[in-house]
Amino acid sequence: MGINDPSDASANLQIGPTDAGMVRIYVAADGGIEVPMDFEPEEAEEIAEEIRAAAQSVRAGARKKPR
């Protein structure tokens, strides 16, 4: 499965600081799947920048499409 493949899967996403000074992205999906991912603050900021850039790209593409 890739970024552009449609999916009916659902998951819950939580993001927050840990007691150890890390930023945790926690994903819980159907079937009892839990994926905790810890990042240094600098890494978390890089991820946030990538998300912002992707959102900006989508917005720019939406403006170019005829309505």
C-alpha positions in Angstrom: 0.0 0.0 0.0 1.3 3.4 -0.9 0.4 7.0 -0.2 -2.1 7.3 -3.0 -3.8 3.9 -2.5 -7.3 4.2 -1.1 -8.1 2.4 2.1 -11.0 1.7 4.5 -8.6 1.3 7.4 -9.1 3.6 10.4 -6.8 4.5 13.2 -6.6 6.9 16.1 -3.7 9.3 16.3 -2.3 11.0 19.4 0.6 13.4 19.6 2.2 14.7 22.7 5.3 15.0 24.9 6.6 12.2 27.0 8.1 12.2 30.5 11.5 11.4 28.8 11.6 14.7 26.8 10.6 13.1 23.5 7.6 13.8 21.2 5.4 10.8 20.8 3.2 10.0 17.8 1.0 7.2 18.9 -1.2 5.3 16.4 -3.8 2.8 17.5 -5.6 0.8 14.8 -8.2 -1.9 14.6 -7.1 -5.4 15.6 -5.2 -4.1 18.7 -2.3 -2.6 16.7 -0.5 0.1 18.6 2.5 2.0 17.2 4.3 4.4 19.5 6.9 6.5 17.7 9.2 8.7 19.8 11.2 11.6 18.3 13.7 14.1 19.5 12.1 17.6 19.4 14.2 18.6 16.4 12.9 15.5 14.5 9.3 16.3 15.5 9.7 19.8 14.1 11.0 18.4 10.8 8.0 16.1 10.6 5.7 19.1 11.3 7.4 21.0 8.5 6.8 18.1 6.1 3.1 18.0 7.0 2.8 21.7 6.5 4.5 21.5 3.1 2.2 18.7 2.0 -0.9 20.6 3.1 0.4 23.7 1.2 1.0 21.6 -1.9 -2.5 20.2 -1.8 -4.0 23.7 -1.3 -1.9 25.0 -4.3 -3.1 22.1 -6.5 -6.7 22.6 -5.5 -6.5 26.2 -6.6 -5.2 25.3 -10.0 -8.1 22.9 -10.7 -11.1 24.2 -12.6 -14.3 24.2 -10.7 
